[in-house]
Amino acid sequence: MTSLNFRKIFQVHYLVLALILGMAFYIASIPHLSYPYPLHVDEWVHMARSEAMLKAGSVTPVDPFMGSEPMGLNSNLEAAFQLFWGVFQNISGISWLTIFRYFPGVIFIITVLSVYIMARREGFGLEAAFFTLLIPTTVGVLGPAFLVPVSMGLLFTPLILFLALNFRTVWSYSLIFIFICFLLAIHAPSAISPIIVLAPYILLNMKGNFKPSLWLILALMLPFLIAFPWIFNLLLPTARSLFTPQSPTEYIQLPRVIQTYGYIPISLCLLGTLILGLKGGKKNYALALGLLALLLMLVSFFNFHRGVPIVYERGLMYMMLMVGIIAGAGLMILKSLKLPASFDSWLNMPIVTKNIGNFLCLAVAVVILTIIIPQRLAIPYYHMIDEQDYQAFIWIKNNLNQDYEKVILDPWKGTAFTAITGKQIYTRIHVAPLDDDNRAYDFLMGGSNNTTFLKKNSISIIYTRLYDFTQNKDIELNSSNPDLIEVAKNIYVLKSSQKTD
């Protein structure tokens, strides 16, 4: 009977884990439910640069957008991320659209599973995994629904914590070293966050047993010194920026991020912090103090405007990860609640009285999901192109040969154009419109009649479908320029260059 009960508990445990992982995939897929293309401009950039690297056979190809000088590793610190996905796409044969639509969910599943593995040893694996899946995705903070370096880097923090808190072997320190090296290659801020979180644990272990702390320090810090020389060259400028005031109006507001994550998880995180403190032990203290260290870094930047902006902006994601882990400890306490035996005869419902903690956890989970899922569904995401644009870009890729290497089009759609076609553009909007973007709009809105402008800038393709932000819809413009020929809907080429495959 005991064996049977244990087997049932075992099966229920992993059924719940499977449901949590399925929910993680769904939540990460929400922005893609009705949109099959990359969402964030950074995703299009990574796609374009990945293709450029494979085409050039180098991690420092010519800039695929403007065709300017090669991109150095100092200016493209996410080159390894782009190379990783470029090689993966090339070997697997999976289309880019499939990768950007479904693999954020796959990566988020691995992230939630990593949290489960780390927190299970502390007794709240399922609970921590559940709160991890609540991490939101927004245009400013990014998040699990985007295939960007911070989303991929997120899954390594719980793995590094798992190794650091539970093992003291050469192999564990070697794995931490490898993970930090990989994080530095794909996204340096993701390598800094676990160091901040583990700093209190290192200090706690220095008294009485200095050797493990020394090994952990070496595993965490050596990659910055020997693995990537270009990272080392950035250390001094980064250190200087710690003392340089930053403009507070340009960055994501910390209170807004906490509100988006949810007040119930935040409340359970506070409870979890209290519980970990009361339970004691270096690992419990390390988790609570690790979150505190991360919050101190974020609050210092938010209030005093001192620090590294990118570490602050991406650190918000790691803050929510740690909040979720510790909120799991708070939910674990609710799960362990039991009613006095006298309630058995009063309620006459043994299944309720003996499992009141489980029912409370289920109720909390249902309430949170009832609130969170509609909020996630309501988060707005911009779309850089639509189906008509995509088909037009594919036509250009397949039908206009190398005689047509540069296009002028709506700068808002420029990044996606290069990612899809591999061709250069006159200009593109990445953060905010610049002078060249305004000139592009003036040219297109003026009927594309300035042939001198086209020849001066070596432009041979004109795409005349623009997105009108004031009307929130696309508009299609025509051209009466006698030097242009319309080869497809909204697609014009210069007569002097007309030649199709």
C-alpha positions as CSV (number, residue, x, y, z in Angstrom):
1,M,0.0,0.0,0.0
2,T,2.8,2.4,0.9
3,S,4.5,1.6,-2.4
4,L,1.2,2.2,-4.3
5,N,0.7,5.6,-2.5
6,F,4.2,6.6,-3.3
7,R,3.8,5.7,-6.9
8,K,0.6,7.8,-7.1
9,I,2.3,10.8,-5.5
10,F,5.2,10.4,-7.9
11,Q,2.8,10.3,-10.9
12,V,0.8,13.3,-9.7
13,H,4.0,15.3,-9.0
14,Y,5.3,14.8,-12.6
15,L,1.9,15.4,-14.1
16,V,1.8,18.8,-12.3
17,L,5.3,19.5,-13.6
18,A,4.2,18.6,-17.2
19,L,1.2,20.9,-16.9
20,I,3.5,23.7,-15.7
21,L,5.9,23.2,-18.6
22,G,3.0,23.1,-21.0
23,M,1.7,26.4,-19.6
24,A,5.2,27.9,-19.9
25,F,5.2,27.1,-23.6
26,Y,1.7,28.5,-24.0
27,I,2.5,31.8,-22.2
28,A,5.7,32.3,-24.2
29,S,3.7,31.6,-27.4
30,I,0.9,34.1,-26.7
31,P,2.4,36.9,-28.9
32,H,2.8,34.5,-31.7
33,L,-0.7,33.0,-31.7
34,S,-1.9,35.1,-34.6
35,Y,1.4,36.4,-36.0
36,P,3.9,34.0,-37.6
37,Y,6.9,36.4,-38.0
38,P,9.5,37.7,-35.6
39,L,8.1,40.4,-33.3
40,H,10.8,42.6,-31.8
41,V,13.2,44.5,-33.9
42,D,16.1,42.8,-32.2
43,E,14.9,39.4,-33.5
44,W,15.0,40.7,-37.0
45,V,18.5,42.1,-36.4
46,H,19.7,38.7,-35.1
47,M,18.2,36.9,-38.1
48,A,19.9,39.3,-40.6
49,R,23.3,39.1,-38.9
50,S,23.1,35.3,-38.6
51,E,22.5,35.0,-42.3
52,A,25.3,37.5,-43.0
53,M,27.8,35.5,-40.9
54,L,27.0,32.2,-42.7
55,K,27.2,33.9,-46.1
56,A,30.5,35.5,-45.3
57,G,31.9,32.6,-43.3
58,S,33.0,35.0,-40.6
59,V,31.8,36.3,-37.3
60,T,32.7,39.8,-38.5
61,P,30.8,40.2,-41.8
62,V,30.0,43.5,-43.5
63,D,27.0,45.1,-41.9
64,P,24.1,43.4,-43.8
65,F,21.9,46.5,-43.5
66,M,24.0,49.4,-44.9
67,G,26.9,47.4,-46.4
68,S,29.4,49.5,-44.3
69,E,32.6,48.3,-42.8
70,P,32.8,44.8,-41.1
71,M,31.1,44.5,-37.7
72,G,33.8,44.1,-35.1
73,L,33.2,41.9,-32.0
74,N,33.5,45.1,-29.8
75,S,30.5,46.5,-31.6
76,N,28.5,43.3,-31.8
77,L,28.8,41.6,-28.4
78,E,26.0,39.2,-29.3
79,A,27.8,37.7,-32.3
80,A,28.0,34.3,-30.6
81,F,24.2,34.2,-30.2
82,Q,23.7,35.0,-33.8
83,L,26.3,32.4,-34.9
84,F,24.7,29.8,-32.7
85,W,21.3,30.2,-34.3
86,G,22.7,30.6,-37.8
87,V,24.5,27.3,-37.5
88,F,21.5,25.7,-35.9
89,Q,19.2,26.8,-38.7
90,N,21.7,25.8,-41.3
91,I,22.2,22.3,-39.9
92,S,18.6,21.6,-38.9
93,G,16.9,23.1,-42.0
94,I,14.2,24.5,-39.8
95,S,12.9,27.7,-41.3
96,W,13.6,31.0,-39.6
97,L,9.9,31.7,-39.2
98,T,9.5,28.4,-37.3
99,I,12.5,29.1,-35.1
100,F,11.3,32.6,-34.1
101,R,7.8,31.5,-33.6
102,Y,8.2,28.3,-31.5
103,F,11.7,28.2,-30.1
104,P,11.1,30.9,-27.5
105,G,8.6,28.6,-26.0
106,V,11.0,25.7,-26.1
107,I,13.7,27.8,-24.4
108,F,11.2,28.9,-21.7
109,I,10.3,25.3,-21.0
110,I,14.0,24.6,-20.4
111,T,14.2,27.7,-18.2
112,V,11.3,26.6,-16.0
113,L,12.7,23.1,-15.9
114,S,16.1,24.4,-14.8
115,V,14.3,26.3,-11.9
116,Y,12.5,23.2,-10.9
117,I,15.8,21.2,-10.8
118,M,17.5,23.9,-8.7
119,A,14.6,24.5,-6.3
120,R,13.5,20.8,-5.9
121,R,16.5,20.2,-3.5
122,E,15.2,23.0,-1.3
123,G,11.7,21.5,-1.3
124,F,9.8,23.9,-3.5
125,G,10.6,22.8,-7.1
126,L,7.1,22.8,-8.5
127,E,6.2,26.0,-6.7
128,A,9.2,27.9,-8.0
129,A,8.6,26.5,-11.5
130,F,5.1,27.8,-11.4
131,F,6.0,31.3,-10.5
132,T,8.8,31.3,-13.1
133,L,6.3,30.8,-15.9
134,L,4.7,34.1,-14.9
135,I,7.7,36.2,-16.1
136,P,6.1,38.6,-18.7
137,T,7.3,39.7,-22.1
138,T,7.2,43.4,-22.9
139,V,8.8,45.4,-25.7
140,G,10.9,47.4,-23.2
141,V,12.1,44.6,-20.8
142,L,12.0,41.8,-23.5
143,G,11.2,38.4,-22.1
144,P,10.6,34.7,-22.8
145,A,8.4,35.3,-25.9
146,F,11.2,36.8,-27.8
147,L,14.2,34.9,-29.2
148,V,16.8,37.3,-27.9
149,P,20.0,36.7,-25.9
150,V,18.5,37.6,-22.5
151,S,15.8,35.0,-22.9
152,M,18.4,32.3,-23.7
153,G,20.7,33.5,-21.0
154,L,17.9,33.3,-18.4
155,L,18.0,29.5,-18.3
156,F,21.6,29.4,-17.1
157,T,21.2,31.3,-13.8
158,P,19.2,28.5,-12.1
159,L,21.7,26.0,-13.4
160,I,24.6,28.0,-12.1
161,L,22.9,28.4,-8.7
162,F,22.2,24.6,-8.7
163,L,25.8,23.8,-9.2
164,A,27.2,26.4,-6.9
165,L,24.8,25.7,-3.9
166,N,25.0,21.9,-4.1
167,F,28.4,20.7,-5.4
168,R,32.0,21.4,-4.6
169,T,33.8,19.5,-7.2
170,V,36.2,20.2,-10.1
171,W,33.4,19.3,-12.5
172,S,30.9,21.6,-11.0
173,Y,33.3,24.6,-11.0
174,S,34.3,23.7,-14.6
175,L,30.7,23.7,-15.7
176,I,30.1,27.1,-14.1
177,F,33.2,28.4,-15.9
178,I,31.8,27.0,-19.2
179,F,28.4,28.5,-18.6
180,I,29.8,32.0,-17.8
181,C,32.0,31.8,-20.9
182,F,29.0,31.0,-23.0
183,L,26.9,33.8,-21.4
184,L,29.7,36.3,-22.0
185,A,29.8,35.2,-25.7
186,I,26.0,35.5,-26.3
187,H,25.1,38.3,-23.8
188,A,27.4,39.8,-21.2
189,P,24.7,41.1,-18.8
190,S,23.4,37.6,-18.4
191,A,26.9,36.6,-17.1
192,I,26.9,39.4,-14.6
193,S,23.5,38.7,-13.0
194,P,24.4,35.2,-11.5
195,I,27.6,36.8,-10.1
196,I,25.5,39.4,-8.3
197,V,23.1,36.8,-7.0
198,L,26.0,34.5,-5.8
199,A,28.1,37.2,-4.2
200,P,26.4,36.8,-0.7
201,Y,26.8,33.0,-0.8
202,I,30.5,33.5,-1.6
203,L,30.9,35.8,1.4
204,L,29.0,33.5,3.7
205,N,31.4,30.6,2.8
206,M,34.6,32.6,3.3
207,K,34.5,32.2,7.0
208,G,35.8,28.9,8.1
209,N,36.0,27.3,4.6
210,F,37.7,29.7,2.2
211,K,38.7,27.2,-0.5
212,P,35.2,26.6,-2.0
213,S,34.6,30.3,-2.2
214,L,37.9,30.8,-4.0
215,W,37.1,28.1,-6.5
216,L,33.7,29.6,-7.1
217,I,35.2,33.1,-7.6
218,L,37.7,31.7,-10.1
219,A,34.9,29.9,-12.0
220,L,32.9,33.1,-12.2
221,M,35.6,35.7,-12.9
222,L,38.2,33.9,-15.0
223,P,36.1,34.1,-18.2
224,F,36.1,37.9,-17.9
225,L,39.9,37.8,-17.9
226,I,41.1,35.1,-20.2
227,A,38.3,33.8,-22.4
228,F,37.3,36.9,-24.3
229,P,39.9,39.6,-24.7
230,W,37.4,42.0,-26.2
231,I,35.3,41.7,-23.0
232,F,38.4,42.4,-20.9
233,N,38.9,45.6,-22.9
234,L,35.5,46.8,-21.9
235,L,36.0,46.4,-18.2
236,L,37.6,49.8,-17.5
237,P,35.0,51.8,-19.5
238,T,32.2,49.8,-17.7
239,A,33.8,50.5,-14.4
240,R,33.8,54.2,-15.2
241,S,30.2,54.2,-16.1
242,L,29.4,53.2,-12.5
243,F,30.2,56.7,-11.5
244,T,28.6,58.4,-14.5
245,P,25.1,59.8,-14.0
246,Q,22.5,58.2,-16.3
247,S,19.3,59.9,-17.5
248,P,16.4,58.4,-15.5
249,T,13.8,59.1,-18.1
250,E,15.2,56.7,-20.7
251,Y,14.8,53.5,-18.8
252,I,12.1,51.1,-17.7
253,Q,10.5,52.0,-14.4
254,L,11.1,49.4,-11.7
255,P,7.7,49.8,-10.0
256,R,5.9,49.2,-13.3
257,V,7.8,46.0,-13.8
258,I,6.9,44.7,-10.3
259,Q,3.2,45.6,-11.0
260,T,3.3,43.7,-14.3
261,Y,4.7,40.6,-12.6
262,G,1.9,40.6,-10.1
263,Y,1.2,41.6,-6.5
264,I,0.3,38.1,-5.4
265,P,3.6,36.6,-6.5
266,I,5.4,39.6,-4.9
267,S,3.5,39.0,-1.6
268,L,4.5,35.3,-1.7
269,C,8.1,36.3,-2.4
270,L,8.1,38.4,0.8
271,L,6.7,35.5,2.7
272,G,9.3,33.2,1.1
273,T,12.1,35.5,2.0
274,L,10.9,35.4,5.6
275,I,10.6,31.6,5.6
276,L,14.1,31.1,4.1
277,G,15.5,33.5,6.8
278,L,13.8,31.6,9.6
279,K,14.8,28.2,8.3
280,G,18.4,29.3,8.2
281,G,21.3,27.6,6.5
282,K,23.8,29.0,3.9
283,K,21.7,27.9,0.9
284,N,18.5,29.5,2.2
285,Y,20.3,32.7,3.2
286,A,22.1,32.7,-0.2
287,L,18.8,32.7,-2.1
288,A,17.3,35.5,0.0
289,L,20.4,37.6,0.1
290,G,21.0,37.0,-3.6
291,L,17.6,38.5,-4.5
292,L,18.4,41.4,-2.1
293,A,21.8,42.0,-3.8
294,L,20.1,42.1,-7.2
295,L,17.4,44.5,-5.9
296,L,20.0,46.8,-4.4
297,M,21.7,47.1,-7.8
298,L,18.4,47.8,-9.5
299,V,17.2,50.3,-6.9
300,S,20.5,52.1,-6.9
301,F,20.2,52.6,-10.6
302,F,16.5,53.6,-10.4
303,N,16.9,56.0,-7.6
304,F,20.5,57.4,-7.9
305,H,21.0,56.8,-11.6
306,R,24.4,55.2,-11.2
307,G,25.3,52.0,-12.9
308,V,25.4,50.3,-16.3
309,P,22.1,50.9,-18.1
310,I,22.1,47.5,-20.0
311,V,22.7,45.6,-16.8
312,Y,19.8,47.4,-15.1
313,E,17.4,46.9,-18.0
314,R,18.2,43.2,-18.4
315,G,18.6,42.7,-14.7
316,L,14.9,43.3,-14.4
317,M,14.3,40.0,-16.0
318,Y,16.7,38.3,-13.5
319,M,15.0,40.1,-10.7
320,M,11.6,38.5,-11.7
321,L,13.3,35.1,-12.0
322,M,14.6,35.3,-8.5
323,V,11.3,36.7,-7.2
324,G,9.6,33.7,-8.8
325,I,12.0,31.2,-7.2
326,I,11.6,32.7,-3.7
327,A,7.8,33.0,-4.1
328,G,7.9,29.3,-4.6
329,A,9.2,29.0,-1.0
330,G,6.3,31.1,0.1
331,L,3.8,28.9,-1.7
332,M,5.5,25.9,-0.1
333,I,4.5,27.1,3.3
334,L,0.9,27.3,2.3
335,K,1.1,23.8,0.9
336,S,2.4,22.5,4.2
337,L,-0.5,23.9,6.2
338,K,-2.7,21.4,8.0
339,L,-5.9,21.8,10.0
340,P,-6.2,20.5,13.5
341,A,-7.5,17.0,13.9
342,S,-10.7,18.4,15.5
343,F,-11.8,19.7,12.2
344,D,-12.1,16.2,10.8
345,S,-15.3,15.5,12.8
346,W,-16.7,19.0,12.3
347,L,-16.3,19.1,8.5
348,N,-16.7,15.4,7.9
349,M,-14.6,15.8,4.7
350,P,-11.2,14.0,5.4
351,I,-10.0,14.7,1.9
352,V,-10.3,18.5,2.5
353,T,-8.9,18.5,6.0
354,K,-5.9,16.3,5.2
355,N,-5.1,18.2,2.0
356,I,-6.0,21.8,2.9
357,G,-2.5,23.0,1.9
358,N,-2.8,21.5,-1.5
359,F,-6.2,23.0,-2.0
360,L,-4.9,26.4,-0.9
361,C,-2.0,26.1,-3.4
362,L,-4.5,25.1,-6.2
363,A,-6.7,28.1,-5.3
364,V,-3.8,30.5,-5.4
365,A,-2.6,29.1,-8.7
366,V,-6.1,29.4,-10.3
367,V,-6.5,33.0,-9.1
368,I,-3.1,34.0,-10.4
369,L,-3.6,32.4,-13.8
370,T,-7.1,33.9,-14.0
371,I,-5.5,37.3,-13.6
372,I,-2.2,36.8,-15.4
373,I,-3.4,35.1,-18.7
374,P,-5.8,37.9,-19.7
375,Q,-3.1,40.4,-18.9
376,R,-0.6,38.6,-21.1
377,L,-3.1,38.3,-23.9
378,A,-3.8,42.1,-23.6
379,I,-0.1,43.2,-23.8
380,P,0.4,45.1,-27.1
381,Y,3.2,44.1,-29.5
382,Y,4.2,46.0,-32.5
383,H,4.4,44.3,-35.9
384,M,7.0,45.5,-38.4
385,I,5.5,43.7,-41.4
386,D,2.4,41.8,-42.4
387,E,1.7,39.0,-44.8
388,Q,1.6,41.2,-47.9
389,D,5.0,42.7,-47.0
390,Y,6.5,39.3,-46.4
391,Q,5.3,38.0,-49.7
392,A,6.6,41.1,-51.5
393,F,10.0,40.7,-49.8
394,I,10.2,37.0,-50.8
395,W,9.4,38.0,-54.4
396,I,12.3,40.4,-54.3
397,K,14.6,37.8,-52.9
398,N,13.6,35.3,-55.5
399,N,13.3,37.5,-58.6
400,L,15.8,40.4,-58.4
401,N,19.4,39.3,-58.8
402,Q,22.6,40.9,-57.5
403,D,22.3,43.9,-59.9
404,Y,19.7,45.0,-57.3
405,E,21.4,45.2,-54.0
406,K,19.9,48.3,-52.3
407,V,16.4,49.3,-51.6
408,I,14.5,52.3,-50.3
409,L,11.4,51.6,-48.4
410,D,9.5,52.5,-45.3
411,P,12.3,52.7,-42.7
412,W,10.0,50.9,-40.2
413,K,10.1,47.8,-42.4
414,G,13.8,48.1,-43.3
415,T,15.2,45.7,-40.7
416,A,12.8,43.0,-41.6
417,F,13.5,43.5,-45.3
418,T,17.2,42.8,-44.9
419,A,16.6,39.8,-42.7
420,I,14.3,38.3,-45.3
421,T,16.0,39.2,-48.5
422,G,19.7,39.7,-47.5
423,K,19.8,42.9,-49.5
424,Q,20.9,46.3,-48.2
425,I,18.7,49.3,-47.4
426,Y,19.0,53.0,-47.5
427,T,17.9,53.4,-43.9
428,R,16.0,51.8,-41.1
429,I,14.3,52.7,-37.9
430,H,15.9,50.9,-34.9
431,V,15.1,53.0,-31.9
432,A,13.7,56.3,-33.2
433,P,13.5,58.1,-36.6
434,L,16.7,59.8,-37.8
435,D,17.4,62.3,-40.6
436,D,17.8,59.6,-43.2
437,D,14.5,58.0,-42.1
438,N,12.7,61.3,-42.6
439,R,14.4,61.7,-46.1
440,A,13.2,58.3,-47.0
441,Y,9.6,59.1,-46.0
442,D,9.8,62.4,-47.9
443,F,11.0,60.6,-51.1
444,L,8.3,57.9,-51.0
445,M,5.5,60.3,-50.0
446,G,6.6,62.5,-52.9
447,G,5.9,59.8,-55.5
448,S,9.5,58.5,-55.7
449,N,10.3,61.0,-58.4
450,N,13.8,62.1,-57.4
451,T,16.0,59.9,-59.7
452,T,19.1,61.9,-58.8
453,F,18.6,60.9,-55.1
454,L,18.3,57.2,-56.2
455,K,21.5,57.3,-58.2
456,K,23.5,59.3,-55.7
457,N,22.7,56.6,-53.0
458,S,23.1,53.6,-55.4
459,I,19.4,52.6,-54.8
460,S,17.9,50.4,-57.5
461,I,14.7,49.0,-55.7
462,I,11.8,51.0,-54.4
463,Y,9.1,49.5,-52.3
464,T,6.2,51.9,-51.9
465,R,3.9,50.3,-49.2
466,L,4.2,52.4,-46.0
467,Y,2.7,52.0,-42.6
468,D,0.7,55.0,-41.5
469,F,1.1,55.3,-37.8
470,T,-1.6,58.0,-37.6
471,Q,-4.2,55.8,-39.2
472,N,-2.8,52.5,-37.9
473,K,-2.8,50.9,-41.3
474,D,-0.7,50.4,-44.4
475,I,-1.0,52.7,-47.4
476,E,0.1,51.9,-51.0
477,L,1.7,54.7,-53.0
478,N,2.2,54.9,-56.7
479,S,5.1,56.5,-58.6
480,S,4.9,58.4,-61.9
481,N,8.7,58.6,-62.3
482,P,9.5,57.7,-65.9
483,D,12.8,56.3,-64.8
484,L,11.1,53.6,-62.7
485,I,9.4,50.4,-63.8
486,E,6.8,48.6,-61.7
487,V,7.9,44.9,-61.7
488,A,5.4,43.7,-59.1
489,K,2.8,45.3,-56.9
490,N,4.4,48.2,-54.9
491,I,7.8,47.1,-56.2
492,Y,9.7,49.4,-58.7
493,V,13.2,49.2,-60.1
494,L,15.4,51.7,-62.0
495,K,15.2,51.4,-65.8
496,S,19.0,51.5,-66.1
497,S,19.3,48.4,-63.9
498,Q,16.2,46.5,-65.0
499,K,17.2,42.8,-65.1
500,T,15.5,39.9,-63.3
501,D,16.4,36.3,-62.8
